[in-house]
Amino acid sequence: MTHPFHPLCGQRLRVLFERHYVATGLGFCCEGGPAGSVMLPADWTDRGRPAECHALGYEQLVELAALLAALATRREG
């Protein structure tokens, strides 16, 4: 499991079977320990394509700051 926000991140899971979905592509049904079996997109595993990692540019950071400011104002009001 390689998805950084999944509770099983960093753990090795036994693949029970594979399934291809038209909408999402390849997925794996895995033993999830106490969680039972879990269906995972291939991209969340080491068998999928690696996640793209890129830094935000100046424009994206300005947009993010404006969004956070608007959310903070909305929450206060």
matplotlib code that plots the C-alpha trace (Angstrom):
import matplotlib.pyplot as plt

x = [0.0, 1.6, -1.2, 0.0, -3.4, -4.7, -4.7, -2.8, 0.0, 3.4, 2.0, 2.3, -1.1, -1.8, -3.6, -6.7, -7.7, -7.5, -10.4, -10.5, -13.1, -14.1, -14.3, -11.3, -9.0, -7.2, -8.0, -6.8, -8.9, -6.5, -6.5, -6.8, -6.2, -8.8, -10.5, -11.3, -10.8, -10.3, -10.5, -7.7, -7.0, -3.7, -2.4, -2.5, -0.1, 3.5, 2.0, 0.4, 2.1, 4.0, 2.3, 3.3, 4.9, 5.4, 5.7, 3.0, 4.0, 3.5, 0.1, -1.2, 0.0, -1.7, -5.0, -4.7, -4.1, -7.2, -9.3, -8.1, -8.8, -12.3, -13.0, -11.7, -14.0, -16.9, -16.4, -16.1, -19.3]
y = [0.0, 3.2, 5.8, 8.3, 8.9, 5.3, 3.7, 0.7, 2.8, 1.1, -2.4, -5.3, -6.9, -10.2, -9.9, -12.1, -11.3, -8.6, -6.9, -4.4, -1.7, 0.4, 3.6, 3.3, 0.7, -2.1, -2.8, -5.4, -7.1, -7.6, -9.0, -6.0, -7.6, -6.4, -4.3, -7.5, -7.5, -4.2, -3.2, -0.9, 1.0, -0.2, 3.4, 3.1, 0.2, -0.4, -2.1, 1.0, 4.0, 6.2, 9.2, 12.5, 14.9, 18.5, 21.7, 24.4, 27.5, 31.1, 31.4, 28.2, 29.4, 32.8, 31.0, 28.7, 31.6, 33.4, 30.2, 29.7, 33.4, 33.1, 29.9, 31.5, 34.5, 32.3, 30.3, 33.4, 35.0]
z = [0.0, -1.1, -0.9, 1.7, 3.4, 3.6, 7.0, 5.6, 4.0, 4.1, 4.8, 2.4, 1.6, 0.1, -3.3, -3.5, -7.0, -9.7, -11.4, -14.3, -14.1, -17.1, -15.1, -12.8, -14.4, -12.6, -9.0, -6.4, -3.8, -0.9, 2.6, 4.9, 8.3, 10.9, 8.1, 6.2, 2.5, 0.7, -2.9, -4.0, -7.2, -8.7, -8.5, -4.7, -4.8, -5.9, -8.9, -10.3, -11.9, -9.5, -8.1, -9.7, -7.3, -8.3, -6.4, -6.7, -8.6, -7.4, -9.1, -7.5, -4.1, -4.5, -5.5, -2.5, -0.1, -1.5, -1.1, 2.5, 3.3, 1.8, 3.8, 7.0, 6.5, 5.7, 8.9, 11.0, 9.5]

ax = plt.figure().add_subplot(projection="3d")
ax.plot(x, y, z, "-o")
ax.set_aspect("equal")
plt.show()
